Amino acid sequence: MTKKSSSKRKWTAEEVQQWYRDTGAVTYVNPDDLNIVVKKYRREGFTVNWANPKAYLLLGAILAVVVAVLHLLQ
């Protein structure tokens, strides 16, 4: 049994910047990129690749921590 090669891979920062320039997108939704977190295009900071299902797990984990902290502060 041979492994099937996939076009999905982790993109470099330069490729991500080029993707932003080529698409003119505001949010990063690139199904070919396996990165979860990428550097923002025109501002400082980071954003998530919303085409990666793991981004939703990351969002859920952050929300769970916020809810837990708010619950403990009551």
PyMOL CGO cylinders between C-alpha atoms (Angstrom):
from pymol import cmd
from pymol.cgo import CYLINDER

trace = [
    CYLINDER, 0.00, 0.00, 0.00, 1.46, 3.36, -1.01, 0.3, 1, 1, 1, 1, 1, 1,
    CYLINDER, 1.46, 3.36, -1.01, 0.81, 6.70, 0.59, 0.3, 1, 1, 1, 1, 1, 1,
    CYLINDER, 0.81, 6.70, 0.59, -1.14, 9.19, -1.45, 0.3, 1, 1, 1, 1, 1, 1,
    CYLINDER, -1.14, 9.19, -1.45, 0.65, 12.53, -1.79, 0.3, 1, 1, 1, 1, 1, 1,
    CYLINDER, 0.65, 12.53, -1.79, -1.37, 15.55, -0.77, 0.3, 1, 1, 1, 1, 1, 1,
    CYLINDER, -1.37, 15.55, -0.77, -1.14, 19.13, -1.95, 0.3, 1, 1, 1, 1, 1, 1,
    CYLINDER, -1.14, 19.13, -1.95, -1.72, 20.26, 1.62, 0.3, 1, 1, 1, 1, 1, 1,
    CYLINDER, -1.72, 20.26, 1.62, 1.42, 21.45, 3.39, 0.3, 1, 1, 1, 1, 1, 1,
    CYLINDER, 1.42, 21.45, 3.39, 2.60, 24.17, 5.76, 0.3, 1, 1, 1, 1, 1, 1,
    CYLINDER, 2.60, 24.17, 5.76, 3.10, 27.38, 3.80, 0.3, 1, 1, 1, 1, 1, 1,
    CYLINDER, 3.10, 27.38, 3.80, 5.97, 29.78, 4.45, 0.3, 1, 1, 1, 1, 1, 1,
    CYLINDER, 5.97, 29.78, 4.45, 5.33, 33.33, 5.63, 0.3, 1, 1, 1, 1, 1, 1,
    CYLINDER, 5.33, 33.33, 5.63, 6.19, 34.61, 2.15, 0.3, 1, 1, 1, 1, 1, 1,
    CYLINDER, 6.19, 34.61, 2.15, 3.65, 32.28, 0.54, 0.3, 1, 1, 1, 1, 1, 1,
    CYLINDER, 3.65, 32.28, 0.54, 0.98, 33.42, 2.98, 0.3, 1, 1, 1, 1, 1, 1,
    CYLINDER, 0.98, 33.42, 2.98, 1.72, 37.08, 2.15, 0.3, 1, 1, 1, 1, 1, 1,
    CYLINDER, 1.72, 37.08, 2.15, 1.53, 36.30, -1.57, 0.3, 1, 1, 1, 1, 1, 1,
    CYLINDER, 1.53, 36.30, -1.57, -1.81, 34.49, -1.02, 0.3, 1, 1, 1, 1, 1, 1,
    CYLINDER, -1.81, 34.49, -1.02, -3.20, 37.63, 0.65, 0.3, 1, 1, 1, 1, 1, 1,
    CYLINDER, -3.20, 37.63, 0.65, -1.98, 39.80, -2.23, 0.3, 1, 1, 1, 1, 1, 1,
    CYLINDER, -1.98, 39.80, -2.23, -3.36, 37.44, -4.88, 0.3, 1, 1, 1, 1, 1, 1,
    CYLINDER, -3.36, 37.44, -4.88, -6.80, 36.96, -3.31, 0.3, 1, 1, 1, 1, 1, 1,
    CYLINDER, -6.80, 36.96, -3.31, -7.38, 40.34, -1.68, 0.3, 1, 1, 1, 1, 1, 1,
    CYLINDER, -7.38, 40.34, -1.68, -9.03, 38.48, 1.20, 0.3, 1, 1, 1, 1, 1, 1,
    CYLINDER, -9.03, 38.48, 1.20, -9.61, 40.01, 4.63, 0.3, 1, 1, 1, 1, 1, 1,
    CYLINDER, -9.61, 40.01, 4.63, -9.61, 36.72, 6.57, 0.3, 1, 1, 1, 1, 1, 1,
    CYLINDER, -9.61, 36.72, 6.57, -7.25, 33.82, 5.99, 0.3, 1, 1, 1, 1, 1, 1,
    CYLINDER, -7.25, 33.82, 5.99, -9.13, 30.80, 4.64, 0.3, 1, 1, 1, 1, 1, 1,
    CYLINDER, -9.13, 30.80, 4.64, -6.65, 28.63, 2.75, 0.3, 1, 1, 1, 1, 1, 1,
    CYLINDER, -6.65, 28.63, 2.75, -7.50, 24.91, 2.60, 0.3, 1, 1, 1, 1, 1, 1,
    CYLINDER, -7.50, 24.91, 2.60, -4.10, 24.05, 1.09, 0.3, 1, 1, 1, 1, 1, 1,
    CYLINDER, -4.10, 24.05, 1.09, -2.19, 25.44, 4.10, 0.3, 1, 1, 1, 1, 1, 1,
    CYLINDER, -2.19, 25.44, 4.10, -1.83, 23.19, 7.16, 0.3, 1, 1, 1, 1, 1, 1,
    CYLINDER, -1.83, 23.19, 7.16, -0.79, 26.10, 9.41, 0.3, 1, 1, 1, 1, 1, 1,
    CYLINDER, -0.79, 26.10, 9.41, -3.31, 26.93, 12.11, 0.3, 1, 1, 1, 1, 1, 1,
    CYLINDER, -3.31, 26.93, 12.11, -1.88, 30.32, 13.09, 0.3, 1, 1, 1, 1, 1, 1,
    CYLINDER, -1.88, 30.32, 13.09, -0.34, 32.72, 10.54, 0.3, 1, 1, 1, 1, 1, 1,
    CYLINDER, -0.34, 32.72, 10.54, 1.03, 36.26, 10.67, 0.3, 1, 1, 1, 1, 1, 1,
    CYLINDER, 1.03, 36.26, 10.67, -1.42, 38.99, 9.68, 0.3, 1, 1, 1, 1, 1, 1,
    CYLINDER, -1.42, 38.99, 9.68, -0.85, 40.60, 6.30, 0.3, 1, 1, 1, 1, 1, 1,
    CYLINDER, -0.85, 40.60, 6.30, -0.97, 44.34, 6.89, 0.3, 1, 1, 1, 1, 1, 1,
    CYLINDER, -0.97, 44.34, 6.89, -0.90, 44.60, 10.66, 0.3, 1, 1, 1, 1, 1, 1,
    CYLINDER, -0.90, 44.60, 10.66, 1.08, 43.22, 13.52, 0.3, 1, 1, 1, 1, 1, 1,
    CYLINDER, 1.08, 43.22, 13.52, -0.17, 40.09, 15.19, 0.3, 1, 1, 1, 1, 1, 1,
    CYLINDER, -0.17, 40.09, 15.19, -1.51, 36.75, 14.16, 0.3, 1, 1, 1, 1, 1, 1,
    CYLINDER, -1.51, 36.75, 14.16, -4.70, 35.25, 12.80, 0.3, 1, 1, 1, 1, 1, 1,
    CYLINDER, -4.70, 35.25, 12.80, -5.97, 31.72, 12.25, 0.3, 1, 1, 1, 1, 1, 1,
    CYLINDER, -5.97, 31.72, 12.25, -6.49, 29.74, 9.07, 0.3, 1, 1, 1, 1, 1, 1,
    CYLINDER, -6.49, 29.74, 9.07, -10.25, 29.19, 9.23, 0.3, 1, 1, 1, 1, 1, 1,
    CYLINDER, -10.25, 29.19, 9.23, -10.02, 26.43, 6.59, 0.3, 1, 1, 1, 1, 1, 1,
    CYLINDER, -10.02, 26.43, 6.59, -8.14, 24.26, 9.08, 0.3, 1, 1, 1, 1, 1, 1,
    CYLINDER, -8.14, 24.26, 9.08, -10.52, 22.33, 11.37, 0.3, 1, 1, 1, 1, 1, 1,
    CYLINDER, -10.52, 22.33, 11.37, -7.98, 22.57, 14.20, 0.3, 1, 1, 1, 1, 1, 1,
    CYLINDER, -7.98, 22.57, 14.20, -8.58, 26.33, 14.27, 0.3, 1, 1, 1, 1, 1, 1,
    CYLINDER, -8.58, 26.33, 14.27, -12.04, 25.66, 15.67, 0.3, 1, 1, 1, 1, 1, 1,
    CYLINDER, -12.04, 25.66, 15.67, -10.54, 23.44, 18.38, 0.3, 1, 1, 1, 1, 1, 1,
    CYLINDER, -10.54, 23.44, 18.38, -8.17, 26.28, 19.27, 0.3, 1, 1, 1, 1, 1, 1,
    CYLINDER, -8.17, 26.28, 19.27, -11.09, 28.71, 19.45, 0.3, 1, 1, 1, 1, 1, 1,
    CYLINDER, -11.09, 28.71, 19.45, -13.04, 26.26, 21.64, 0.3, 1, 1, 1, 1, 1, 1,
    CYLINDER, -13.04, 26.26, 21.64, -10.08, 25.85, 24.00, 0.3, 1, 1, 1, 1, 1, 1,
    CYLINDER, -10.08, 25.85, 24.00, -9.67, 29.61, 24.36, 0.3, 1, 1, 1, 1, 1, 1,
    CYLINDER, -9.67, 29.61, 24.36, -13.38, 30.07, 25.01, 0.3, 1, 1, 1, 1, 1, 1,
    CYLINDER, -13.38, 30.07, 25.01, -13.34, 27.25, 27.58, 0.3, 1, 1, 1, 1, 1, 1,
    CYLINDER, -13.34, 27.25, 27.58, -10.52, 28.95, 29.48, 0.3, 1, 1, 1, 1, 1, 1,
    CYLINDER, -10.52, 28.95, 29.48, -12.34, 32.30, 29.42, 0.3, 1, 1, 1, 1, 1, 1,
    CYLINDER, -12.34, 32.30, 29.42, -15.57, 30.72, 30.66, 0.3, 1, 1, 1, 1, 1, 1,
    CYLINDER, -15.57, 30.72, 30.66, -13.70, 28.84, 33.40, 0.3, 1, 1, 1, 1, 1, 1,
    CYLINDER, -13.70, 28.84, 33.40, -11.92, 31.98, 34.58, 0.3, 1, 1, 1, 1, 1, 1,
    CYLINDER, -11.92, 31.98, 34.58, -15.18, 33.97, 34.59, 0.3, 1, 1, 1, 1, 1, 1,
    CYLINDER, -15.18, 33.97, 34.59, -16.88, 31.19, 36.52, 0.3, 1, 1, 1, 1, 1, 1,
    CYLINDER, -16.88, 31.19, 36.52, -14.08, 31.08, 39.11, 0.3, 1, 1, 1, 1, 1, 1,
    CYLINDER, -14.08, 31.08, 39.11, -14.21, 34.85, 39.59, 0.3, 1, 1, 1, 1, 1, 1,
    CYLINDER, -14.21, 34.85, 39.59, -17.86, 34.81, 40.61, 0.3, 1, 1, 1, 1, 1, 1,
]
cmd.load_cgo(trace, "trace")
